[in-house]
Structures are given as C-alpha cells and as structure tokens.
Amino acid sequence: MNKTDPRIDDTRITESSGNVFVDLGFDEAEAKVMALRVELIVQLRETLTKQGLTQAEAAKQLGVTQPRVSALLKGTWKDFSIDMLLTFAARLGLQPRLMFAS
C-alpha cells in the first residue's frame, strides 16, 4: 500500500447491532443462536476456571476427551451444539434455563 491509499486513513466507525454475528452478515435468527452458543461457552469456561480443574479432570467430569475440553476453552463455538453445551453445564452443576423475551 502507498501513502495515498484511502484504507490507511479510514477512520469510519460502524455502530454495532449488539450481535457481532448480525454485524458479520449472518441471518438474524442464526446469529441469535450463534450468540447463545458463545454465551454458553463463556459461562462454561468461567465455571471450569473457578473449579480449578485440569483439562483432564474437566474431560472426565464432562464425559469428553481432553482435546474437546481444550477446544471448549479456546472458544471453538462451531464445534459444540447448544444441546452439548447445556449438557456440559448440567454436568458442572449449573442449572441452565431457557427464557424467551419479546
């Protein structure tokens, strides 16, 4: 790039919709599900950190392999269904609830 390239001085700011997946162009319904999966992963990561479990111990408690726990801790949200994440939450002693807002 050279100094006259307009991308260098581009300081435009686009306000977020509140859902990064919508902002990236995903269908609104799909984006809401993706955001929910990420929210679940964040809660699971926080819980595992608070419990101080090693990845091997967490794997045993969750009923998965250690590499799956590693993927979870890295936030690889595409690798986990909502069903699986809710099962993990229950296995960690959490009580997830589904609520609808209008």
C-alpha positions, 0 to 999 in steps of 0.5 A: 500500500502507498501513502495515498491509499484511502484504507490507511486513513479510514477512520469510519466507525460502524455502530454495532447491532449488539450481535457481532454475528448480525454485524458479520452478515449472518441471518438474524435468527442464526446469529441469535443462536450463534450468540447463545452458543458463545454465551454458553461457552463463556459461562462454561469456561468461567465455571471450569476456571473457578473449579480449578480443574485440569483439562483432564479432570474437566474431560472426565467430569464432562464425559469428553476427551481432553482435546474437546475440553481444550477446544471448549476453552479456546472458544471453538463455538462451531464445534459444540451444539447448544444441546452439548453445551447445556449438557456440559453445564448440567454436568458442572452443576449449573442449572441452565434455563431457557427464557424467551423475551419479546 
